[in-house]
Amino acid sequence: MTSTGKTLLIEIPWIDPMEAAARLAARPRLAFLDSAMPHATLGRWSYVAADPVGVFRVEDGRARWNGAALDEAPLPALRRLLADHRHEPVDGGPPFQGGAVGAFAYEAGRLFERLPRTAPAGAMPQVDLPFYDTLLALDGVERRAFVVAPHAAAAAGLREKLKAEPARPAPLPAFAWRDSRSRHAYEAEVARVIRYIRDGDIFQANLSHRFAATPETAPDPVAVYRALRRANPAPFAALLVDGERFIASSSPERFLKVTGREVETRPIKGTTRRTPYPREDFARAQLLSESEKDRAENVMIVDLLRNDLSRVCEPGSVAVPVLCGVESYASVHHLTSVVTGRLRQGRDALDLLAATFPGGSITGAPKIRAMEIIAELEGLDRGIYCGSIGWIGFDGAADLNIAIRTLAYDGREISVGAGGGITLLSDPAAEYEETLVKAERLLAAFAPAAAADDAA
């Protein structure tokens, strides 16, 4: 199928993004990309869609379309399918006007590099990308809402669906979290990474552990996401629902943005807990900004990403407009850099993805050796944690996050990962504490007291 029609863009009265997602929650494959932290650029656009026109998946390296195996390799197949469904975007309209919305598991890295498998395959496919040609685009800065559709009937259909009563919030269960690693085991693994660094294997590696709980009944995805959003609003947040299974993310980190041929990535390395006392909070941000260990870690990842982008960008176009800037979120300050580039002629967002996935901020450097060490020490598939969530448009534009601060429910277990970059300057006890800082707000959102408040 090839479609080259002109996309329709119809403005409708403003509707809150969370409200719109709740109204479509009963539809198949709800996809909600939520700029939940107001920001003029990073937190401007949110998108809500359901009822996809088809689903592209990659399982064990094999591409599938609507469940049927394809003869093509995954990326050429995805490129062809996106082109087959292309509609001409409206000039000046929302950045995303139809395309694939979904997730790349961390294990999608095996599509691009030869990596060891040290754990049984997890439940998540390597790539899961429903295609949507009809969606709601919401500008949170100007509070304007638009229906994007390939034709008038599809636009009318979405407007009708938005009249549905929003899903009634289900009681939020309290999760009894268990850690995949004891403090002692994690600190011993940090020490092992430091030995690898001293031996010259790597410069750094991002080591993680996982918290999981097994609820008695399947949790309501909208209720879970509401609680997550309230506890930890973030600019690259998302809720993706597939039957009982769902992914709920409150990521602060952009992995890749492609606009035309312009590329941006925003690696985060360096985290400190915030405090409600302004003077102390400012001091903590200042300490983070001046931290030798955190700056070294951040600069190493910036170098890795400059190298990755250079594989597909024009020579001389890769730049670092922000190096080690401090960004502040609900519970933490982050040290964030910005790396930009311009794609070479003939290269596209999928070439960029292949050159950079998974993001260097959640692997380490050199990337492949760091990933081998991570696989050896962690011994678990990461699944969506440290993968990526976002959209790839029919027109070739893209915006994808790094899937950190992210919950996944696979129909049996709900889990969330937390980790940090280990360098020669790392202290094992401090590294373990940093992972708790990153996870505590997510875990606390589902503690018994929080669940009771939510149900009240």
Residue, then its C-alpha position, 0 to 999 in steps of 0.5 A: m500500500t502506498s499513500t501520498g495524500k495530504t494530511l488533515l489538521i483540524e483544531i478542536p477545543w483544548i483537552d487536557p492530555m491526561e484526560a484525552a488518554a483516559r477517554l481513549a483508554a478502552r481502545p486497542r493499543l493506547a499510545f500516550l506520549d506525554s510532555a508532562m513537565p511544562h517547558a517551552t521546547l522540551g515539554r511542549w507537544s503531547y500525542v494520544a492515539a489508539d486503534p493502529v492501522g498495523v503493528f510492526r514487531v521484531e522478535d528474535g531478530r525477525a521482522r513481523w507486520n501484523g503477526a506475519a513474518l517478513d522476508e526483509a531485515p528489520l530496518p529495511a522492512l520498517r523503512r519500507l512500511l513507513a514509506d508505504h503509509r506516508h502522508e504529506p505533512v501539513d507545513g507548520g503543524p505539529p512535529f509528529q503527524g502520523g507514523a510509528v509510536g512504540a518501544f525499542a527494548y535494550e535488547a534491540g541492540r543485538l540488531f545492530e551489534r554482535l553481543p553476548r546473551t547471558a540471560p533467557a530472552g525476556a517477554m518484551p519483543q526487541v521492537d514493538l511499533p504500532f502505526y497510527d495515521t490518526l491522532l490527537a496532537l496537544d500543544g501544552v504551551e499555547r493550550r491548543a489541540f489538533v486532530v491529525a488524520p488522513h481523511a475526514a472520516a478518520a478525523a470524525g471517528l477520533r472526535e467521536k471516540l474522544k466523547a467517551e467517558p474517561a476511564r474511571p480510575a481504578p484503585l491503585p494497589a500497593f506494590a511489595w518491591r523486591d530488589s534483584r541485588s542486595r546492597h552488598a552484591y551491587e557494591a561488589e559488582v561496582a568494584r568489579v567494574i572498577r577493576y575492569i577499568r583499571d585493567g584497561d577494558i573500559f573507561q566506564a560502564n552503566l551498572s543497574h539493578r531492578f526492583a520488581a513486584t508481583p501484584e495479585t491482579a493486573p494493575d490499571p495502566v491509566a491509574v499507574y501512569r497517573a500516579l507516576r506522572r504525579a510523583n515524577p513529571a518529566p518531559f519525555a514521559a509515555l504510556l503504551v498499553d497492549g492489553e494487560r501489558f503496559i509501559a509507563s515512563s517518566s523519562p527526563e532524557r531525550f535519546l534522539k530527535v530528527t527534524g529534517r536532517e538536523v539531529e539532537t541528543r541530550p545525554i544525562k550523566g550525573t544526578t543529585r537529590r533535591t531538597p525543599y530548602p532553596r539555599e541548600d537546593f542551589a548548593r547541591a546543584q552547584l556541587l553537581s556542576e563542579s563534581e569532578k567525577d560526574r563531569a568526567e562521566n558526562v564528558m566521556i559519554v559526550d565523546l562517545l555520542r560525538n563518535d556515534l553521530s559522526r558515523v552518519c552525520e556530515p563531516g564537521s557538523v557534529a557540535v556540543p552546544v551545551l556541555c554539563g549543564v544542570e537541569s532540575y526535575a521534581s526530585v533530582h538535579h541532572l547534569t545534561s549535555v546536548v550534542t547536535g549534527r546534520l545527517r549526510q545526504g541519503r541517511d535517515a532516522l533509522d540509519l541514525l538509530a542503527a549507529t547510536f542504539p542503545g544510547g551511550s549514557i546507559t551503556g558506558a564506553p567503549k560501548i560494545r565492551a561495556m555492554e559485554i561487561i553489563a551482560e556478564l554482571e547483570g545476568l538479566d535482560r533489561g527489556i524496556y529499561c535503557g531501551s527507547i520510547g517515542w515516535i518515528g514519523f511517516d515523513g522521516a522525523a523522529d523523537l525518542n527518549i532513553a527509557i529510564r524512570t520507566l515501569a513495565y508490566d508484562g502480565r505477571e510482574i511489574s518492574v523498574g530499573a535503576g543504575g548509574g555510570i561507574t568510573l575509576l572515581s566511583d565509590p561503591a556505596a555512593e553508587y548504590e545510594e545514587t541508584l536509590v535516589k533515582a528510583e525512590r520517587l517511583l517506588a514511593a508512588f506505589a507504596p501502601a500510603a500512596a496507594a491509600d491516598d490515591a484510592a481516597 
